[in-house]
Amino acid sequence: MQSYDLVPKPPQKLTTPKSWKGKDLANKTDQWITSFTEEEINELEQAAKNYLSLNKDIGEINQTDFPLTKLASTFTTLKHTLIESIGFGILRGLPTDNYSQELAATIFCGVGAHLGIARSQNAKGHILGHVRDTGANSKDPNARIYQTSERQTFHTDSADVVGLLCLKKAQEGGASLLVSTETIYNEMMELRPDLAELLFQPIATDRRGEIPEGEKPYFEIPVFNWYRGFLTGIYQRQYIDSAQRFPDAMRLTDLHVEALDLFDSLANEPSLHLSMQLEPGDMQFVHNHSMLHDRTGFLDWPELENRRHLLRLWLSIEGDRELPESFKQRYGSIAVGNRGGIITKTTKLHAPIF
């Protein structure tokens, strides 16, 4: 294994717009919530209806087929916020209760096309994901936690940006949590720099059965990556733990476990992370490379039609940071604007509405 002394290291403390603490942003919603105007909503609805009249798959939406001139400055600002500033934002006010699921999904994919290029979220090639409790068993090593009602853990997804559109919220719980990777690094360096250093070494993470051709059933990328002036995180503790089922995966030492436990405890520190409840019609966009996201457990409604339901996009964004070579294991390509997603030899891209 490469010596830490040879691994590129960030400064002892990072002070950028991305090294925020939740307690400082909780009451500054003007920095991360933008409300649609009535004119902008009309433009979104008209663009979606026009696109649907073309009888094309919504997975093929592009900016030309989905013109949004009134929102151009909003998208420019949001992309800057994602890549250069705090790393997340919410577009609020879409009246999704009045929409069919098809119309809501079309608007969401249309907005996504103005921010980046949609990527596959699973081996089936779904560029539009459905986040809801399907009754999946969280103890199944190939299951996805977002298909249950249980608490997730702080993690990153395999794309530059993850977007969510809330259609229905739970009866109780299901809050969205965000935390800065830079802030976790800063806190670890202050408390236990020896443990922070361990997380710059490769660590095995389970692919949960979605294995690209020619790859191992796990990838080996450090949790912390310092490359060309940026600290990039990649993390999913449950998948790190389950990778230990593979005999040839690197073993987690007691110090590794201690480092991961400290990472988790800092992510879960209420003063560090930001909690928000997404309302129906909210679109949330999060920069995966600079922060982690989570969701609290929830109690759903008894009626099927009222149960918690979010749509999800994974996006690759032009102008984003470069990524180190090791990310090819997970992203396939690391070309800016054309990377991320989950591709296997049987993957065919499409956008399932239901």
C-alpha positions as CSV (number, residue, x, y, z in Angstrom):
1,M,0.0,0.0,0.0
2,Q,1.2,3.5,-0.9
3,S,2.8,5.3,2.1
4,Y,0.8,8.3,3.4
5,D,4.0,10.3,3.1
6,L,3.7,10.0,-0.7
7,V,0.0,10.9,-0.9
8,P,-0.9,14.5,-1.8
9,K,-2.2,16.2,1.4
10,P,-4.4,19.2,1.9
11,P,-3.5,22.0,4.4
12,Q,-4.1,21.3,8.0
13,K,-7.3,23.2,7.8
14,L,-9.5,24.1,4.8
15,T,-11.3,27.4,4.7
16,T,-13.5,27.6,1.7
17,P,-17.2,28.2,1.1
18,K,-17.6,24.4,1.2
19,S,-16.3,24.1,4.8
20,W,-19.5,25.2,6.4
21,K,-21.2,24.0,9.6
22,G,-24.9,23.3,9.7
23,K,-25.5,25.5,12.7
24,D,-24.3,28.5,10.6
25,L,-26.5,27.8,7.6
26,A,-29.7,26.7,9.2
27,N,-31.1,30.2,9.4
28,K,-29.6,31.5,6.2
29,T,-32.1,29.9,3.8
30,D,-31.7,32.7,1.3
31,Q,-28.3,31.2,0.5
32,W,-29.8,27.8,-0.5
33,I,-33.5,28.2,-1.3
34,T,-34.8,29.8,-4.5
35,S,-38.5,30.0,-5.1
36,F,-40.0,29.7,-8.6
37,T,-42.1,32.6,-9.9
38,E,-45.4,32.1,-11.5
39,E,-44.0,32.9,-14.9
40,E,-41.2,30.4,-14.4
41,I,-43.7,27.6,-13.4
42,N,-45.7,28.4,-16.5
43,E,-42.6,28.1,-18.6
44,L,-41.7,24.7,-17.0
45,E,-45.2,23.4,-17.5
46,Q,-45.4,24.5,-21.1
47,A,-42.0,23.0,-21.9
48,A,-43.0,19.7,-20.4
49,K,-46.3,19.5,-22.3
50,N,-44.6,20.4,-25.6
51,Y,-42.0,17.7,-25.0
52,L,-44.5,15.1,-24.1
53,S,-46.3,15.9,-27.4
54,L,-43.2,14.7,-29.2
55,N,-43.7,11.1,-27.9
56,K,-40.1,10.8,-26.9
57,D,-38.7,9.1,-23.8
58,I,-38.0,11.7,-21.2
59,G,-34.6,10.2,-20.7
60,E,-33.7,11.9,-24.1
61,I,-34.6,15.4,-23.0
62,N,-32.0,18.0,-23.9
63,Q,-31.9,21.8,-23.6
64,T,-32.9,22.3,-27.2
65,D,-36.1,20.3,-26.8
66,F,-36.8,21.8,-23.4
67,P,-36.2,25.6,-23.7
68,L,-36.3,27.5,-20.4
69,T,-35.1,31.0,-21.1
70,K,-36.7,32.6,-18.0
71,L,-34.7,30.3,-15.8
72,A,-31.3,30.7,-17.5
73,S,-29.9,32.9,-14.7
74,T,-31.3,30.7,-12.0
75,F,-29.5,27.7,-13.5
76,T,-26.2,29.6,-13.9
77,T,-26.4,30.7,-10.2
78,L,-27.3,27.2,-9.0
79,K,-24.4,25.6,-10.9
80,H,-22.0,28.1,-9.4
81,T,-23.4,27.4,-5.9
82,L,-23.0,23.6,-6.5
83,I,-19.4,23.7,-7.9
84,E,-17.9,26.8,-6.4
85,S,-19.8,27.7,-3.3
86,I,-21.7,25.8,-0.5
87,G,-22.5,22.9,-2.7
88,F,-26.3,22.5,-2.5
89,G,-29.5,24.3,-3.3
90,I,-33.3,23.9,-3.4
91,L,-35.6,25.1,-6.1
92,R,-39.0,25.5,-4.4
93,G,-42.7,26.0,-5.3
94,L,-43.5,23.5,-8.1
95,P,-47.2,22.6,-7.6
96,T,-46.7,18.9,-8.1
97,D,-50.0,18.0,-6.3
98,N,-51.7,19.3,-9.5
99,Y,-49.5,17.2,-11.8
100,S,-49.5,13.7,-13.2
101,Q,-46.4,11.7,-12.3
102,E,-45.4,11.9,-16.0
103,L,-45.6,15.7,-16.1
104,A,-43.7,16.0,-12.8
105,A,-41.0,13.6,-14.0
106,T,-40.7,15.4,-17.4
107,I,-40.2,18.8,-15.7
108,F,-37.6,17.3,-13.3
109,C,-35.6,15.7,-16.2
110,G,-35.9,19.0,-18.2
111,V,-34.4,21.0,-15.3
112,G,-31.7,18.3,-15.0
113,A,-30.8,18.7,-18.7
114,H,-30.1,22.4,-18.1
115,L,-27.7,21.6,-15.2
116,G,-25.9,18.6,-16.6
117,I,-26.1,15.1,-18.3
118,A,-28.2,12.4,-16.6
119,R,-26.3,9.2,-15.6
120,S,-27.4,5.7,-14.9
121,Q,-28.3,5.0,-11.2
122,N,-28.3,1.2,-11.4
123,A,-27.4,-1.7,-13.5
124,K,-30.8,-1.5,-15.2
125,G,-29.9,1.9,-16.7
126,H,-32.4,4.0,-14.9
127,I,-31.5,7.7,-15.2
128,L,-34.7,8.5,-13.3
129,G,-34.8,6.9,-9.9
130,H,-37.7,6.4,-7.5
131,V,-36.9,6.8,-3.8
132,R,-39.5,5.0,-1.8
133,D,-40.0,2.2,0.7
134,T,-40.4,-1.0,-1.4
135,G,-40.1,-3.3,1.5
136,A,-36.5,-4.3,0.7
137,N,-34.5,-6.0,3.4
138,S,-31.8,-3.7,4.6
139,K,-29.7,-6.7,5.8
140,D,-29.5,-8.1,2.2
141,P,-26.0,-7.3,1.0
142,N,-27.3,-6.4,-2.4
143,A,-30.2,-4.3,-1.2
144,R,-30.4,-0.5,-1.3
145,I,-31.2,1.4,1.9
146,Y,-33.2,4.0,0.0
147,Q,-35.8,1.3,-0.8
148,T,-36.6,1.0,2.9
149,S,-38.0,3.3,5.6
150,E,-34.9,2.9,7.8
151,R,-32.4,5.6,8.6
152,Q,-29.7,5.8,6.0
153,T,-26.1,6.7,6.9
154,F,-24.2,9.7,5.6
155,H,-22.9,8.8,2.1
156,T,-22.0,10.0,-1.4
157,D,-23.6,8.8,-4.7
158,S,-21.6,7.9,-7.8
159,A,-22.1,11.1,-9.7
160,D,-21.1,14.8,-9.6
161,V,-24.5,15.9,-8.5
162,V,-27.6,14.1,-7.1
163,G,-31.0,15.8,-7.5
164,L,-34.2,15.0,-5.7
165,L,-37.8,16.0,-6.5
166,C,-40.2,15.5,-3.6
167,L,-43.6,14.3,-4.7
168,K,-44.9,13.0,-1.4
169,K,-43.4,13.3,2.1
170,A,-43.8,10.8,4.9
171,Q,-46.3,11.0,7.7
172,E,-43.4,11.5,10.1
173,G,-39.6,11.8,9.6
174,G,-37.7,11.4,6.4
175,A,-35.7,14.6,6.9
176,S,-32.8,15.3,4.5
177,L,-29.4,15.7,6.1
178,L,-26.3,17.3,4.6
179,V,-22.8,17.6,5.9
180,S,-19.6,19.1,4.5
181,T,-16.7,16.7,3.7
182,E,-14.2,19.6,4.3
183,T,-15.7,20.2,7.7
184,I,-15.4,16.6,8.7
185,Y,-11.8,16.6,7.6
186,N,-11.1,19.8,9.6
187,E,-12.6,18.3,12.7
188,M,-10.7,15.1,12.3
189,M,-7.4,16.9,11.9
190,E,-8.1,18.8,15.1
191,L,-9.1,15.8,17.1
192,R,-7.2,12.9,15.6
193,P,-4.9,13.7,12.7
194,D,-3.5,10.2,12.8
195,L,-7.0,8.8,12.0
196,A,-7.6,11.4,9.3
197,E,-4.4,10.3,7.6
198,L,-5.7,6.7,7.4
199,L,-8.6,7.8,5.3
200,F,-6.3,9.0,2.5
201,Q,-5.4,5.4,1.9
202,P,-7.5,3.1,-0.4
203,I,-10.3,1.3,1.3
204,A,-12.6,-1.4,-0.1
205,T,-16.3,-0.5,-0.8
206,D,-18.8,-3.1,-1.9
207,R,-20.5,-2.6,-5.3
208,R,-23.6,-4.5,-4.0
209,G,-23.8,-6.7,-7.0
210,E,-23.6,-4.0,-9.7
211,I,-20.2,-4.9,-11.2
212,P,-18.9,-3.3,-14.4
213,E,-17.3,-5.8,-16.8
214,G,-13.8,-6.7,-15.8
215,E,-14.0,-5.1,-12.4
216,K,-13.9,-6.5,-8.9
217,P,-17.1,-6.8,-6.8
218,Y,-15.8,-3.9,-4.8
219,F,-13.7,-0.7,-5.6
220,E,-10.7,0.6,-3.6
221,I,-10.8,4.4,-3.4
222,P,-9.7,6.5,-0.3
223,V,-12.5,8.3,1.7
224,F,-10.5,11.5,1.4
225,N,-8.8,12.5,-1.9
226,W,-6.7,15.6,-2.3
227,Y,-6.3,16.4,-6.0
228,R,-5.5,19.6,-7.8
229,G,-6.5,21.8,-4.9
230,F,-9.8,20.1,-4.0
231,L,-10.7,17.6,-1.2
232,T,-13.1,15.0,-2.7
233,G,-14.9,12.5,-0.6
234,I,-16.4,9.1,-1.5
235,Y,-18.1,7.2,1.3
236,Q,-20.8,4.7,2.2
237,R,-20.0,3.0,5.5
238,Q,-22.5,0.2,5.1
239,Y,-20.8,-0.8,1.8
240,I,-17.4,-0.5,3.3
241,D,-18.4,-2.9,6.1
242,S,-20.1,-5.3,3.7
243,A,-17.0,-5.4,1.4
244,Q,-15.3,-7.4,4.2
245,R,-17.4,-10.4,2.9
246,F,-14.9,-10.7,0.0
247,P,-11.7,-12.6,1.1
248,D,-9.4,-10.7,-1.2
249,A,-10.6,-7.2,-0.1
250,M,-8.2,-5.3,2.1
251,R,-8.9,-5.9,5.8
252,L,-10.2,-3.2,8.1
253,T,-7.8,-2.9,11.0
254,D,-8.9,-1.6,14.5
255,L,-7.5,1.8,13.6
256,H,-9.5,1.8,10.3
257,V,-12.7,1.1,12.3
258,E,-11.8,3.8,14.8
259,A,-11.2,6.3,11.9
260,L,-14.5,5.4,10.3
261,D,-16.4,5.6,13.6
262,L,-15.0,9.1,14.2
263,F,-15.9,10.1,10.7
264,D,-19.5,8.9,11.3
265,S,-19.8,10.5,14.7
266,L,-18.7,13.9,13.3
267,A,-21.2,13.6,10.4
268,N,-23.9,12.9,12.9
269,E,-23.0,15.9,15.1
270,P,-26.0,18.2,15.1
271,S,-23.9,21.4,15.0
272,L,-22.1,20.2,11.9
273,H,-24.8,18.8,9.7
274,L,-27.8,20.6,8.3
275,S,-31.3,19.1,8.5
276,M,-34.2,20.1,6.2
277,Q,-37.6,18.6,5.4
278,L,-38.3,18.6,1.7
279,E,-41.8,19.6,0.8
280,P,-43.8,18.4,-2.2
281,G,-42.5,20.3,-5.2
282,D,-39.1,20.9,-3.8
283,M,-36.1,20.1,-6.0
284,Q,-32.9,19.6,-4.1
285,F,-29.5,19.4,-5.8
286,V,-26.3,18.3,-3.9
287,H,-22.7,18.3,-5.0
288,N,-21.4,14.8,-4.1
289,H,-17.7,15.6,-4.2
290,S,-17.9,18.2,-1.4
291,M,-20.5,16.8,0.9
292,L,-22.4,13.7,2.1
293,H,-26.1,13.3,2.4
294,D,-28.4,11.2,4.6
295,R,-32.1,10.6,5.4
296,T,-33.7,10.0,8.7
297,G,-36.0,7.0,9.2
298,F,-39.7,7.6,8.6
299,L,-43.2,6.5,9.3
300,D,-45.2,6.3,6.1
301,W,-48.9,6.9,5.4
302,P,-51.1,3.8,5.4
303,E,-52.6,4.7,2.0
304,L,-50.4,3.7,-1.0
305,E,-51.2,6.8,-2.9
306,N,-50.0,9.0,-0.1
307,R,-46.7,7.3,0.7
308,R,-43.3,9.0,0.6
309,H,-42.0,9.3,-2.9
310,L,-39.1,11.2,-4.4
311,L,-37.7,11.2,-7.9
312,R,-33.9,11.2,-8.2
313,L,-31.4,12.2,-10.9
314,W,-27.6,11.7,-11.0
315,L,-25.9,14.4,-13.1
316,S,-22.5,15.0,-14.6
317,I,-21.8,18.7,-14.7
318,E,-19.6,20.7,-17.1
319,G,-17.0,22.9,-15.3
320,D,-16.8,20.6,-12.3
321,R,-13.5,19.7,-10.6
322,E,-11.2,17.0,-12.0
323,L,-11.0,13.7,-10.2
324,P,-8.0,11.5,-9.4
325,E,-7.3,8.4,-11.5
326,S,-8.6,6.0,-8.8
327,F,-12.2,7.2,-9.4
328,K,-12.2,5.4,-12.8
329,Q,-12.9,2.2,-10.7
330,R,-16.3,3.7,-9.8
331,Y,-17.0,6.3,-12.5
332,G,-15.6,4.5,-15.5
333,S,-14.7,7.7,-17.2
334,I,-13.4,10.7,-15.2
335,A,-13.8,13.1,-18.0
336,V,-15.4,16.3,-16.7
337,G,-19.0,16.5,-17.9
338,N,-19.2,12.9,-19.0
339,R,-18.6,10.7,-15.9
340,G,-20.4,8.8,-13.2
341,G,-23.3,6.4,-13.0
342,I,-23.4,2.6,-12.9
343,I,-22.8,0.8,-16.1
344,T,-22.6,-3.0,-16.6
345,K,-22.5,-5.0,-19.9
346,T,-26.3,-5.3,-19.8
347,T,-27.1,-1.6,-19.0
348,K,-29.5,0.2,-21.3
349,L,-30.4,3.8,-20.5
350,H,-34.0,4.8,-20.0
351,A,-36.2,6.8,-17.7
352,P,-39.0,4.8,-16.0
353,I,-41.9,7.1,-15.1
354,F,-43.5,4.6,-12.6
